[in-house]
Amino acid sequence: MKDSKESMEIIEAYDLFGSYNGAAQFVGCSPNTVKKYVQARNAGQLIRQGQYERRPKATDKYAGVIEEAVDKSKAKVRAKAIHVRLVALGYNGSIRSTRRAVATAKVAWRKSTQRIFWPWIAEMGKWAQYDFSSWSCDRWEKDHTLSLLSPFL
C-alpha cells in the first residue's frame, strides 16, 4: 500500500496525463494501482492503509479452552497438548493455528500476572530513616549505636 503522499502523487499524475498507463509510467507503479486510487477518489472514498477488518480465526471458538489451559499451567503447557484437547472437542484447524493461539494466550497471561514495580516515594513522617554512620569496621564489637531519624514523630 502507498502512503498518503504517494497516493496524492498518483492522483495528480492521473489528472496531468489523463490515462492510467501514462500516470503509472510517470509515478512508477502499476496501471491497476492508478485505477484503484482514481476510482476510490471518484467514489468519494478513502483508501485506508493498515486498517482492515479482522477475519475470524479457527481458534476463536476455542479461545476459552486455550486460556483456561494456559492459566491452569501458569503458561507452561505445550501447544501440542492443547491441540489434542481441541481435536477431541471438534476442532478441525491446523497445529500451526493452535500454536499461534497458544503463544498469544501465553503472552497475555504473562502480561496479566507480571509484577509492577512502583517507585518508592517517601512521605514526611511516615517512614523511619536509619543512620548506620557510627558503625566502624575495626571496632565491630564495641560501638553499635543506631541513630533513628524520623521527623514529626
Residue pairs with C-beta under 8 A, 6 or more apart in sequence:
1 47
1 49
1 50
2 10
2 29
2 33
2 37
2 49
3 49
4 49
6 27
7 37
7 47
9 27
10 23
10 27
10 29
10 33
10 34
10 37
10 38
11 37
11 38
11 41
13 22
13 23
13 26
13 27
13 34
14 20
14 23
14 34
14 37
14 38
16 23
16 26
17 23
17 26
20 31
20 32
20 34
20 35
20 38
21 31
23 31
23 34
24 30
24 31
24 33
24 34
27 34
36 47
37 47
40 46
40 47
57 97
57 101
58 91
58 92
58 93
58 94
58 97
59 66
59 86
59 91
59 93
59 97
59 98
59 100
59 101
61 91
62 86
62 89
62 91
62 101
63 101
63 105
65 82
65 85
65 86
65 89
66 82
66 86
66 98
66 101
66 102
66 105
67 105
67 108
67 109
69 77
69 81
69 82
69 85
70 77
70 102
70 105
70 106
70 109
71 109
74 109
74 113
75 106
75 109
75 110
77 102
78 102
79 95
79 98
79 99
79 102
79 103
80 95
82 98
82 102
83 91
83 95
83 98
83 99
86 93
86 98
91 98
124 151
124 152
125 150
125 151
125 152
125 153
127 150
128 148
128 149
128 150
129 148
129 149
129 150
130 146
130 147
130 148
130 149
131 146
131 147
131 148
131 149
132 146
132 147
133 147
134 143
134 145
134 146
134 147
135 143
135 144
135 145
136 143
